[in-house]
Each structure stands twice: as C-alpha cells, then as structure tokens.
C-alpha cells in the first residue's frame, strides 16, 4: 500500500498531459491519411464488397502515397498518448497496467506499417488490377490482402483487444485516477459513435469518416482523457 501511495504521489501530471497532446496530434495526422484515401463516392450500381471498395478506383496515386505516409507517421505518434494512460494505471494495478503495456507495444509496432500501409497497398493493387483485368481484380485483391495484409491484421487485432480489455477493466473498476464512468473514453466506444455516420448515406465526407472510424475512436479516447486529466489529478490527491 505504501508503494502505491508513493507511486501516486510521483505521477508527473505535466508529462502525462504532454504525452496526451503529442498523441492527439499524431491521431489527427493519422486521420488526415484516412480521410484522404476515404474521400469519394461509391458506385451504387455495384453490390457487396465490390461496391464498398469502388471509390478507391478514383483515388489518385498521389493521394494513395500521401495517405500511406501520413498513416505511417501518425499512427505510431498517436500511441504516445497511450503511454500516458499506462503511467496512470500503473500505480493502481500492476496486472492491468502490464496487460495494457503489452497490447500497446503491439499496436505501436503494427499500427502504421502493418495495418495502415498494407491497407493502402491493397487499394493500390485493386486499382491497377481493375485497369488490367477487371474480371479478376476483386478476387485477386482479396487474395493479395489474405497473403500480405491479414497476417498483420490478426496480431494487431489481438494486441488491440488486450489493450482495450485492460483499459476498460481498469477504468470501470476504479483502478485508475479517473472517475469510473470515464471508461466511455475508450476506442470501441468512440469508434461505435462515429460509425453511425454511415446512416447519412453515400457521400464523400461520410465515406471518408467511415474509413477513419477507428482513428476517430482513438481521438475520442485521447481527447476525453486529456479533458478529464485535471479531475483525475484531483481524485489521485484525495486518495493519497
């Protein structure tokens, strides 16, 4: 107990605030990459997956390149904020802070190059396969994604689930300095909120937001926790 009290007193709140602000900037850089590739109108004459990805055919090579670079840079920077969250859970729970940290490292390594870059590469492949042989373009692109993207998506998803579980469990059970209701500032909640925009129909801005849904969920998490950071500090001082 004395060790926990000491750790709580030694929390560097200014540093954590800075980490969250840096992470928020990274998340917006990542969002810019998502919006660039997602901006477009889908071909409503096509159904299923082919209709879902049809707007990628109109994305220029320059936009694809910019999207790839922005995601490659922005995604890892955004995880800086998550290190701040880890430092806030650590004094309250070694178990969940370690789980959170392990999941975080996986997301750091795989988020930019593993998920964002490989997704853009698949869109690029689909675009040029359609120009070459539209009859087999979708099937070839699915195979391309299964061979080269899916092996990266799967471990990323595992790490993401680990981090998210630790986050929700720590916050909802009071193992953080935040009020328990602050579990709502989490990736799945933010992603779910922004996913409802799809109900607005087939518009460029709507499709762009849908591509950036997970990143917007990350922004929701970081921004919410940053706004509530002062309250967390007050709670921590009371407990100490």
N, C-alpha and C positions, 0 to 999 in steps of 0.2 A: 504493500500500500504506500509506504514512504517513497518507493522508487517511482510509482505512478504520479504521486503528488509533485515530485521533483521534475519529472518529465513534463508535466502540465505547466509548471512554472517556467520551464526553459523553452517553451514554444516561442519561436521567433515569428510573431504575427506579421511584422512588416515584410519579412522574407516570403512568407506564405502568400501574402497579398500580391507581391511582385511576381511570384511563380504563376499565380492565377491570371494575372494581367497578361503576362507573356503567353501563356497557354491560350488565352482568349484571342489574342492577335493571331496566333497560329491557326486557330479554328476558323477564323474569318478568311485567312489565306486559303485554307483547305476548301472552304465554302465557295470561294471565288472559282476554284478549279472545278468544283461540282457544277456550279451554275453555268459555266462556260460550255461544258460538254452537254449539259442537260437542256439548254435553251433550244427549243424547236417545237414544231407542230407534228404530231404523229399522223401517219396516213390511216385515216379511219376506214378506208376500203380494205385494209388488211386486218386479219383477225389473229388472236392468240399472241404468241411470243413475237412473231414477225411484225405485227402491228405495234407491239410495245417498244421494239427497238428501231422502228422505221425512221425515226427522226435523226438517228445517228448518221444516216446516209447523206444528210445535208450539212453535216458539221465539217468545216474546212480542216485541212491538215494543220494549219496554224493554230486553230482553236484546240485541236486534239493535243498538240505539243504543249501549248500553254497550260491546259488542264492538267496534263501529266506532271509538269514541273511544279505547278502550284500545289498539287496534292502531295508530291514527293517531299516538298519543303514544309508545307503547312501541317500535315498530319503528325509528324514527329514533334514539331514545336508545340502542338496543342496538348500533347501528353505531359508537358512541363507542369501544367496546372494540376494534373492528376498526382504528380509527386507531392504537391502541396496538400492534397486531400489525404494522401498516405501519411504524411507527417502529422496530420490532425487525428487520424485514427490510432496511430501507434501508441500514444500514452494510455489509451483506454482499452486496447485489445491487441495483444501480440498475435493472436490467432488470425483475426480478420485483417490486420494490417499486413501480415505476411502473405495472406491469400491475395489481397488487393495488389501488393507489390509484384507478386509473381505474374498475375494477369496483366498488370500494367507494362511490364517489360516485354511481354509477348506482343501486346498491341503496339508498343513503341517500335519494335523491330519489323513487324509485318504490316502495320497500317498504311504507310506511304508506298514503299516499293512492292509490298505483297498484294495489297488489295486495290489501292487506287491506280497504280501504274499498270497492273495486269488487266484491270477493267478497261482502261483506256486502250491498251494494246488489243484487246478483244474487239472493241468498237472499230478500231483502225483496220483490223483484219477483216471484219464483216463488211466494212465499206468497200474495200478493194476486191473482196471475193464477189460481191454483188456486181461490180463493174465487169469482172472477168467472167463469172458464170453464175448468174442469179438463181439458177435452178438448184444449185447445191450450196449456195452461200450460207444459208442459215444452218444447215446440218454441219457444214464444215466448221463454222464459227462455234457451234455448240461443242464439237469435238475438240477444237482448239482450247476452249475455256476449260473443258474437263481435264485435258492433258497438262495445261500450263497455269491455269488460274485456280482451279478447285483445290489442288494440293496446298495452295497458300491460304485459300479462304477457310478451309477446315480448321487448321490450327489457330488462325486468327479468331474464329468464332469460339473456339474452346477457351482461349485466353480472355476474350471479351466476356464470356459467361462467368468465368472465375472472378474477374474484377467487378462485374456488375453484382454478382451474388454477395461478395464481401462488402461492397458499398451499401447495398440495401439492408443487409443483415446488421451491419454496424450502426447505421443511422437509425433504423427503425427500432432497435433495442436499446438505444441510448448510449452506445459505445463510441460516441464522438461528442465534441463540444456543442454541436448543433442541436436545436430542438428536434425531437423525434420526427415531426411532420416534414422536416427538410429532406426526407427520403424522396420526396417528389422531384427534387433537383437531381435527377439521375438520367442516364442515357435512354433507357427504354421508355420512360415517361415522356421525355422531350420528343423522342422520335415518334411516339404514338400521337402526340398532339399535332405535330406538323404533318403527319400522314393523312390527316383528314382533309387537307387541301385538295386531294385528288377528286373530291366530290364537286369541285368547281369546274371540272371539265377539261377538255383538251386545249390548253393554252400554253404558250411558250413559258411564261413565268411559273405556271403550275407544274409543268413537266420538269423545269429546272429545280424547283423546290423539292420535288419528289426524288430526284437524283441526289440532292443534298440533304435528304431527310435525316440520315444518321449524323451528319456533321451538325445540322441544326439541333439535334438532340444533345450533342456534345456542348454546343454553345449554351443551350438551356441549362445544362448541368453546371458549367463553369460560371456563367453569369449569375445564376441564382445563388450559388455558394459564395461567390465573391460579394454579392449584395448583403448576404446574411453573415458575413465574416465578423463584423463588429458584434453582433449578437452572440456568436459562438465564443468570442473572446470574453464577453461579459459572463456568459454561463461558466466558462472554464475558471475564471477568477473566483466565482461564487463557490464552486465545488472545492477549489484549492483551499 
